Amino acid sequence: MLAGRRRYRSLASTGEKKITSQRQAHGEKKGILALSTEKEKYLTHMWKKICLLGMLKSLIQTGCKDFVLMQLQLAVVFFTFSLGTKTHHFGRTLMYGGAQYIPIGRKVVVFHASFTENYRLYSRSHFVKGFELVLLLVVYDLFRRSYQSSMAYVLITYSVWFMTITWLFAPFLFNPFGFDWDKIVDDWKGWNKWIKEQGGIGIRQDKSWQSWWNDEQAHLRRSGYCARLFELLLSIRFFLYQYGLVYHLDISQQSKNFLLYVLSWVVILAVFMTVKAVNIGRQLFSANYHLIFRFFKAFLFLSVFSIVITLSVICELSSKDILVCCLAFLPTGWGLILVAQALRPVIENTGFWHFTEVLAQAYDYRMGTILFSPIAVLAWLPII
């Protein structure tokens, strides 16, 4: 009886050991399968990371190369200038109508475009706006807060300066043989001939400044009263420049009297009368009496110079005041030209319209000279 019990216990313990060993083997198989599955997932995940890092590396290298190449090709300059072209013509079409195809220069240009042609194409769309931005940037630099450093001014306005310089000089930068001295001399002769040539019926705008100037106002001639009123409202900004700058003159002694603004218009009227006198003198004396015309211009110059010296001594007119007066009165003259163009049907048969033509011609000639000067200097340098 006792022996049977011992045998039963031994057989039970043996069975338990077998069952335990089988369970352990089954658990080890599950663990191995789990480990192999996790290993495959880990390796797959790592392989994806390696492939992704390789793709990112190649993309970053390609992107950096393309970015550097774009900067060397001045793609940013071209894009900024092209954006100004599209914005100008799209805005004019929205306001005045007359949609038309305007080539934007997508083909490869291998010929030299004259300075006159570049001025005709981009004067109203880029150059005028560029000069206006320069005026605003200079005024902001003159009257910014005293606690603002020069670095703060640069960080705030560097993007506007970049856009301004691009709008003013990009056409000449991409112009083939744009800095060749012989081409520069021919461009200057052609520019003076074009600006002084009288227009008329049958004379194309590439032959005469007057014909081009009349063609530039075609959008106003076909527009209605609402468009002309909108043009007048846009012109008010130039008179606001004058109103704001007049009261910042040192000679005003911080006075806010409205008579000071009226006095500024008296000065502008005197300047316009001087321009008109020079134009009349050119018509009367320049053909046959050269010496008398030169004496007349010298007399006007000495008169203006003596007035400035007198104001400097008596009223403490500073050099900064002279600069501010120029910054205030030059936009005012351009604003008066825009107003006269909008009111052309009313004043076309009067003497005011002829004076508007003379004033507009003087503005275009001065703007063209300012644009041409740095190009001529760069062409004169032997390293360019």
C-alpha positions, 0 to 999 in steps of 0.5 A: 500500500505504501509502495503504491502511494510512492509510485503514484507520487513519483508518476505525478511529479514526473507528469507535472515536470513534463507539463511545466517543461512543455509550458516553458518551451511554448512560452519560449517560442512565444517570446522568440516570436515576439522578439523577432516581430519587434526586431523586424518592426525596429529594423523596418522603422530604422530603415525608413528613417535612414531612407528619409534622412538620405532623401532629406539630405539630398533635398537640402543639398539640391535646395541650397544649390538652387537657392545660391544659383538663384541669388547669383542669377538675381532671380529675386531682383527679377521677381520683384521687378516683374511683380511691380509690372503686373501690379501696375497694369492690373491695377490700372486695368481695374480702375480704368479698363482697357485690358490689353496684352503687354509683353513681360519679357519672357524671351531671351534678350540679346540686343541692347535696349536704349535708355529712352526705351527703358524709360518709356516702358517703366517710367510710370510703373516703376520709376515714379513709384521708386522715387516716391518710396525714396522720398518717404524713406528719407523723410522717415530717416530725418524725423524718426525718433531720436532714441532709435538707432541706425541699426533699427532703421536698417532692420525696419526699412531694408526690404523697402530699400531693396524693392526701391532700388530694384524698381529703379535700376533693374531694367538697366542691370539686365540690359545687354551691354548696359555698361558699355561706354559707347552705348552709354554715349549713344543713349545720352544723345538719344535721350536728349533728342527724344525729350526735346523733340516736339510731338504731333500727329503722326509722330510715334512715342518712341520719337518724341517725349510729347507724343509718349506723354499724351499716349500715357494719358489714354486711360484717362481720356476713355474713363468716366467721371468716377475714374477721374475723381478717383485719380484726384483722390489719389493725388491728394497724398502728395499735398499731404506730404507738403502739409506734414513737412512744412510744420517740421521746418526749423524756420517755422519755430514749431508754429501750427498756424495755417498761414504757414501752409499758405505761405508754402504755396506762395513759395511754390507759386514763385518757383513755378513762375521762375520755371515759366520765366525760363521757358519763355526766355528760352523761346524768345532768346535761345535761338538768336540771342544766346548771350542775353538768355545766359545773362537772364538765367544767371540773373535768376540764379543769383536772385534765388541764391541771394534770397536763400542767403537772406533767409539763412541770416535773418530767419535762421534758415538751415540746410536741413530746412532747404532739404525738407523744402525740396522733399515737400515741394517736389511731390507737390509739383508732381501732384499738380501734374496729376490733377491737371491730367485728370482735369484735362478736358477743362483746362486743355484750351488754356495756358495752364495746360501748356505750363503743365506740359512744360512742368511734366517735361522738366520732371521727366528730364530730371528723373531720367538724369538721376537714373542715368547718372549712376549708370554712366559712372559705373560704365566709366569705371574700368572694372565694370 
